Amino acid sequence: MAVNDADPATMDPREFARLVKKTPTAELRQMMHGERRTAVLDELFSSMPGVFRADRARTLNAVIHWVIGDRPDGGTDTYEMVIANGACALSPAPHAEPRLTLALGAVDFLNLVTGNAHAVALVMRGKLKTTGDLALTAKFPTLFDVPKP
């Protein structure tokens, strides 16, 4: 199956992660510049509460903004994640001041949320920019069970 034909909403997360892993970067970029971009981002973000580890978040209360670049018009898409009272909720539009902002390109985002890239490596290579609470930046990757491709 080609990544452009894949629907993350109907696929097992590990299967989608493997598909992302074996797909050339140029094809991933093409998908994220095409008409499916919003649907793919919406589905990946909507799946995050399902892999959220409340036991690791404990008393954490934070607003996190994800800024996903590489839109065809040169702009970005911003999603807001609210972690509060042991729960994780997402919105496709920001409403509150973030404690942490994570900014990265669309292909790097796909690789990160499918377990094909690690946050620390992306930060070190300058592909993931973080603004805000450094302690939360370090803790953030442990708050989710990311699929293993």
C-alpha positions as CSV (number, residue, x, y, z in Angstrom):
1,M,0.0,0.0,0.0
2,A,1.3,3.5,-0.9
3,V,1.3,6.1,1.8
4,N,-1.0,8.3,-0.2
5,D,-3.6,5.6,-0.2
6,A,-3.3,5.0,3.6
7,D,-5.8,6.1,6.1
8,P,-4.3,6.3,9.6
9,A,-7.9,6.3,11.0
10,T,-8.5,2.7,9.7
11,M,-4.9,1.3,10.2
12,D,-3.3,-0.2,13.2
13,P,-0.8,2.4,14.5
14,R,2.1,0.0,14.1
15,E,1.2,-0.8,10.5
16,F,1.0,3.0,9.7
17,A,4.3,3.5,11.5
18,R,5.9,0.8,9.3
19,L,4.4,2.3,6.2
20,V,5.9,5.7,7.1
21,K,9.3,4.1,7.8
22,K,9.5,2.5,4.4
23,T,8.1,5.4,2.4
24,P,10.7,7.7,0.8
25,T,10.8,11.2,2.3
26,A,9.8,12.7,-1.1
27,E,6.6,10.7,-1.1
28,L,5.8,11.7,2.6
29,R,6.5,15.4,1.7
30,Q,4.2,15.1,-1.3
31,M,1.4,13.7,0.8
32,M,1.8,16.4,3.4
33,H,1.8,19.1,0.7
34,G,-1.4,17.6,-0.8
35,E,-5.1,17.7,-0.2
36,R,-4.8,14.9,2.5
37,R,-2.5,17.0,4.8
38,T,-5.3,18.2,7.1
39,A,-7.0,14.8,7.3
40,V,-3.7,13.1,8.2
41,L,-2.8,15.7,10.8
42,D,-6.3,15.7,12.3
43,E,-6.2,11.9,12.6
44,L,-2.8,11.7,14.1
45,F,-3.6,14.4,16.6
46,S,-6.9,12.8,17.5
47,S,-5.2,9.5,18.2
48,M,-2.8,11.1,20.8
49,P,-5.2,10.9,23.8
50,G,-5.4,7.2,23.2
51,V,-1.7,6.7,23.7
52,F,-1.4,9.3,26.5
53,R,0.2,7.9,29.7
54,A,-1.8,9.5,32.6
55,D,0.3,7.5,35.1
56,R,3.4,9.4,33.9
57,A,1.7,12.8,33.7
58,R,0.5,12.6,37.3
59,T,-0.3,16.2,38.4
60,L,1.0,17.8,35.2
61,N,-1.2,20.6,33.9
62,A,0.1,22.2,30.7
63,V,-0.9,23.7,27.4
64,I,1.3,22.6,24.5
65,H,1.2,24.1,21.0
66,W,2.3,21.9,18.1
67,V,3.3,24.1,15.1
68,I,3.5,21.9,12.0
69,G,5.3,23.6,9.0
70,D,5.6,22.9,5.4
71,R,2.1,23.8,4.3
72,P,1.8,24.3,0.6
73,D,1.2,28.1,1.1
74,G,4.3,28.4,3.3
75,G,2.3,28.7,6.5
76,T,1.9,26.4,9.5
77,D,-0.9,24.5,11.2
78,T,-1.1,24.9,15.0
79,Y,-2.8,22.3,17.2
80,E,-3.3,22.8,20.9
81,M,-2.8,20.0,23.4
82,V,-4.1,20.4,26.9
83,I,-2.9,18.1,29.6
84,A,-4.9,18.5,32.8
85,N,-6.2,16.2,35.6
86,G,-4.7,13.1,34.1
87,A,-6.2,13.6,30.7
88,C,-5.1,14.8,27.3
89,A,-7.3,16.8,24.9
90,L,-6.5,18.3,21.5
91,S,-7.9,21.1,19.5
92,P,-7.0,22.1,15.9
93,A,-7.0,25.8,17.0
94,P,-5.1,27.4,19.9
95,H,-7.1,29.0,22.7
96,A,-4.7,29.4,25.6
97,E,-1.1,30.6,26.2
98,P,1.2,27.6,25.8
99,R,3.7,26.4,28.5
100,L,5.6,24.7,25.6
101,T,5.6,25.1,21.9
102,L,6.9,22.4,19.6
103,A,7.6,23.5,16.0
104,L,8.7,21.1,13.2
105,G,8.2,20.2,9.6
106,A,5.3,17.9,8.5
107,V,7.5,15.0,7.5
108,D,9.5,15.2,10.8
109,F,6.2,15.3,12.7
110,L,5.1,12.1,10.9
111,N,8.3,10.4,11.8
112,L,8.2,11.6,15.4
113,V,4.6,10.4,16.1
114,T,5.1,7.1,14.4
115,G,8.2,6.3,16.3
116,N,10.5,6.7,13.3
117,A,12.4,9.6,14.9
118,H,13.3,10.6,18.4
119,A,12.6,14.0,19.8
120,V,16.1,14.5,21.2
121,A,17.7,13.7,17.8
122,L,15.3,16.1,16.0
123,V,16.2,18.9,18.5
124,M,19.9,18.2,18.2
125,R,19.6,18.4,14.3
126,G,17.6,21.6,14.5
127,K,14.5,20.0,13.1
128,L,12.4,20.3,16.2
129,K,12.3,23.8,17.8
130,T,11.1,24.1,21.4
131,T,10.0,27.2,23.2
132,G,9.0,27.5,26.8
133,D,9.4,25.1,29.7
134,L,12.6,23.1,29.3
135,A,11.8,20.6,32.0
136,L,8.5,19.9,30.2
137,T,10.4,19.6,27.0
138,A,12.5,16.8,28.5
139,K,9.5,15.0,30.0
140,F,7.1,15.3,27.1
141,P,8.3,12.3,25.0
142,T,7.7,10.0,28.0
143,L,4.0,10.9,28.2
144,F,3.0,8.9,25.2
145,D,3.2,5.3,24.1
146,V,4.5,5.9,20.6
147,P,4.1,2.9,18.3
148,K,7.2,0.9,17.4
149,P,7.5,0.4,13.6
